[in-house]
């Protein structure tokens, strides 16, 4: 059984070690909401991946924090549930806002796994002790800088290189990278920056032996992706437009893509992520775990999810030291030769660095049942 006795909400602003540019814009820091659920002398921790503004999907940090305080936590504090799925069902009457709901569900999974003294990945049905990881590289000033950035990460052993692209900056970096590294696993991510009017430009990417083109069209679209997939040879990978297992089923059924990027928070938590994984397996579509510049808390959740058997393509869980001078957890999460070891121990296997988080938190709240 799972009893939620109390909760903590924290908000941390972490400076990135590099300038990260995508079709959305430029990012130099990350606002990280954290949720800690307490029960039975143990703690379960999760991370919110919504942005400060609705750029990736429609959710925001401010909206998520409001929903946690006023809507979601009052439904679970002081209550006992059979398991995390039963807890999530208590929030089932609310529409959308999957990233905010995922914070409660994912912290509950961590807490439940710790009460069972079981690693989270094993509880979800995974069996791997290490997972393949790739790296996501932001838009660089020119082709030479792109190739140099790729070179550094190829030398570090990452199993997949992903380049961010946007209209006007797509064929140039991809061509330069493929010419410099003809044998690497290479992908691109458009973050919804194109339309069907750009079909010719996207079709030209077929010449570069890409594993997939990630989310080229609108964030809430499946139909146009199916049209585009009929016009290009390269498999399309659905990201923003898959918010549930039903979305995955519909997208794969109409041929909107052949690969799915599963982000736990985007689909509402681990249970739904597992259902997306199962749907993709039924269609024979590979999946991989995407990232949202998570701190160590979210990164650990992603690593455990990636232990499920359908995750056959390298994910975005590269070394935490790429991003942060100091992480919010005690344990280092570092890839070696493109492999990330799954954190050991119950739950996610990681622990909040309370001293550091206490120093840099911009918000701290405690919540208990009335």
N, C-alpha and C positions, 0 to 999 in steps of 0.2 A: 504494500500500500504506500501511497505517496501523500504526505501531509505537508501543506504549505503554511508554515508558521509565521513567516515574516519575509520582507523583501527590501532590497536596497536598489536604488537607482543612482547611477553615477554617469557623469558626462566628462569625457577627457578630450582635449585637443592635442593631437600629435603632429608635429612637423615632419613632413616627408624628407628623406635624404636627397631627393631629386625632384625636378620639375616633371610632372606627368601630364602630357597633353593628349587629349582624345578629340573626337568630333564634337563633344560637349563643350570643351574649353580646356583651361589649364588648372591643374590642382597642385598646391604646394603643401597642404596640410589635410588632416582627416579629423573630423568631429566624430568621436566614438562613444555612443551610448552603451552602457553596460547594465545588465540586470543580474542581481544575485538573489536567488531564492533559498530560504533557510527551512530546514526540516530535520528533526531527529538528530540534531547536533552536526549536521552536514550542510554543505552549500553546493548549489548548482549555479553555474554562471553562463551567461549568453551575451552576445553582442548584436546590436542593431546595425544594419547595413544601409539604412536609408540615408539620403544626402541632406544637406542643409536646405537645398532647394529641389523641386521636383524635376530632376534632369534625367535620371536613369529610368525610374518609373514615377508614379504620381505621389509617392509617400515622401514625407520630410521628417527630419529629426524633431522639430517642434510638435508636429502633429502626433508622432509616435509617442513622445513623452506624455502628452496630454492623454492619449488613449490608455497608456499604462496606468497613470495615476487615477483617472476618473472612471474608466470603463473596465479594463481587463483585470487589473490586480484585485479590485473589489469582488470580482467573481470567483477568485481562487483563494484569497487569503483566509486562513482559518478553516479551510475545507480539506477533506481527505478524498483521494481519487485512487482508483484501482491501478492506473498507469498513466503515462503522459497522454495517450490518445483520449482517455476519459477526461483528463483535464482540458485538452484542446476542444473536446465536444462542448464543454461549458461555455466556450467562446464562439460556438458555431453559429449563433443567431446573428452575428455581426458580419456585414459584407466587406469584402476587400481588406485593405490594410494588412496584408499578409506579413509584411516585414515586422510590423509592431506585434502582431499575434505570435510570430515566430520567436520573438524574444522570450515570451512566456513559455512557449512549448519547448524550445531548445534548452532553456535553463532547467525545465522540469525533467527532460531526458538526462541531462548531466546529473542532476540530483538523484534521480531514480537509479541510474547506473551505479552511483556511489553507494546508495543504500544496499544494492545487490552485490557490491564489491566486484563489479564487472566492467571491463572496458566498454565504452560507448559503441565502438565499431562492432564488437561481438554481439551486443544487444540488438543492433540494427540488422544483423545477419551477415556482417563482413568477416573475412578470415585473413586478410593480408597483414603482414607485419611491416611492410613498407609499400609506398605507392610512387608511381612515376609522376614527375612534375615537369611542367614547362614554365615558360616565363612570358609575361605580357609586357611589351615595350611600347612606350608612348611615342608620339610623333616627334621626330627629331628635326633639326634645322635644315638638313640637306641629306643627300644620298650618302656622302662620305661619313657623316656622323651616324647615320643609320647602320651602315656596314660595320663601323667600329663598335657600336653598341652591341650588335648581333655577335660580333667576334668574341667580345668579352664573355658573353653568356654561353656561347657554344663551347668555349674553352673551359667554362665551369661545369660543363656536362649536362646542361638542361636538355630534356628529351623532346622539346618542341619550342619553336620560336613563334610568337604571335606578334604581328605588327598592327598597330592601330592605323586606320586609314580614314580618309574623308575625301569628298569631292575636290579634285585638284591636287590631291596628294595620295595617290594609290599606286598607279603603274610604276612610277619612278622608284619609290623605295623597294617595292617588291622585285622589280627587275634587277636592281643593283644587288639586293640581298641574294637572289637566286643565282646570279652570275658569280658572286663571291663564294657561295656555299651551295653547290649543286645538289648535295646529298642530304641536307637537313630536312627534318619535318617542319614545314612552314605553313602558317595559317595567317589570316587577316581578320580584323574585327572592325566593322563599320559603325557599330552602335547606332543603327537606324538612320544613317545620314543620307541614304540614297532613295530614289524612287524608280519606278519602272522606266521612266524616261532615260535613266542611266544604264539601261540594259547593255548597250554596246560597250560601255566602259567596264562593266562587271564581267561581260563575256570575255573581254580581253585578258582577264585574270586567269582564264583556263590555260593559258600558255605556260604557266609557272608552276604547275604540279603542286598545287595547294591541297592540303588535307581537307580543308573546308573554308568557306567564306561565312563569317559569323554575323548574324543579324544585319543584313544589308538594308532592309526596308523597315517600315514603321514599327514602333515598339509594340503596338497593339494589333498587328496584322498577321494573318495566316494566308489569306486568299491570294494576295499579290505575291507572296513568297512562293506559293505553288506555281503561279504563272512564270515567275523568274526561274524557278528550278527546272521548268520545262525548256528553258532557253539557254541554260548554261550546263556545262559538263561537271564542274566542280560541285561537290555536295554543299548544300547550305546548312548551317548550324543555327538552330533556333535558340535564342536566349531570352530577351525581354518579353517576347510574345508568348512564352509558356509560363503561365502562373499557376498551373495545376496539372494533375494527371489527365483531366479531361482535355485541356488545351493540347497536351502532348499527343493524346490519341487522335484528336481532330487534325492536328498539323501533320502527323505521320500518315494518316489515312488519306488525306488529299494530296500528299506529295509535296508539302511545303518545305521539306528539308529531309536530310538523311542522318543528321547528328543532332543531339540535344546537349546543351550546356545546362547542368543542374546547379542552381544556386539555392542553398537550403532556405535562406530567408525569403527569397523571391517567391517561392511556392508555399510559404507558410510554416515551414518547419521540417523536421526529420521524417515524420510519418508520411507527409505528402511527397517529400523528395524520394522516399523509398517507393511510393506508388508510381511516380514518374519514371523512375528506374525500371520498374517492373513492366510498365507499358512499353517503354523503349525496347526492352528485351523481347517482348512479344512480337514486335515489328522487326526485330533484328537490327535495330539502330544502336550504334555505340553512344555512350554518354561520357561526359567528363565533368569535373567539378570546377565551376567558375569561381572567381574571386572578386571582391569589392574593396581591395586595399585594406583587408581586415587586420586588426591587431592579433596578438597571439590567441586570444579567446576564440574569435571567429575562425581563425586559421586552424586551430585544433579541432573544432567541430567539422570543418571541411575535410580535414585529413581522415577523420574517423568515417565520415560518410563515404569517402573514396575507397574504403576497403571492400565495398560491395562488389560482386563479381562483374556487373555490367559496366563498371568504370574501366574501360579498356584503352582510353586515350589519356595522355598526360593532362593533368589539371593545372590550375593557376596557383597552387600552394607552394610557391617558391620560398626561398629562405627569408625569414622575418628580418634578418639583418640588412637585406636589400632596402628595406623601407624605413626602419626606425633605429635611432641611436640607442633608445631604451624602449623595450616592449612593456606591455602591461602585465606580463606573466613572468614567473621566475624561471621557467624552463626554456632553453634555446630551441627553436624550431628551425633547423638548418638542413638543407638538402645537400647530399654528397653524390656527385656524379649523376645528378638527375633523379635521385631517389630520396624520398622523405620518410624517415622512420616514424611509425605511428607511435604517438606518446603512450608510454606504459602506465599502468595503474588504473584504478577505477574511474569511471566517467570519462571525461576528455583527457585525463592524465596531466592536466596543467593546473597551476595555482596562481591566483592573482598576486601580483607584486604590490602588496598593500601599502608599503612605504612610498613607492613611486606614485601609485595611483592617488594616494592621499595628498601628495604634494601638488599634483598637476590637475586634479579634478576641478572643473568649473561649476559643478553641481553635485550635491550629495543629499539624498533623501532616504529616510527610513519609513517603511510602511508596515503596519500591523493590522490584524483584523479588529474591527470596532468592538 
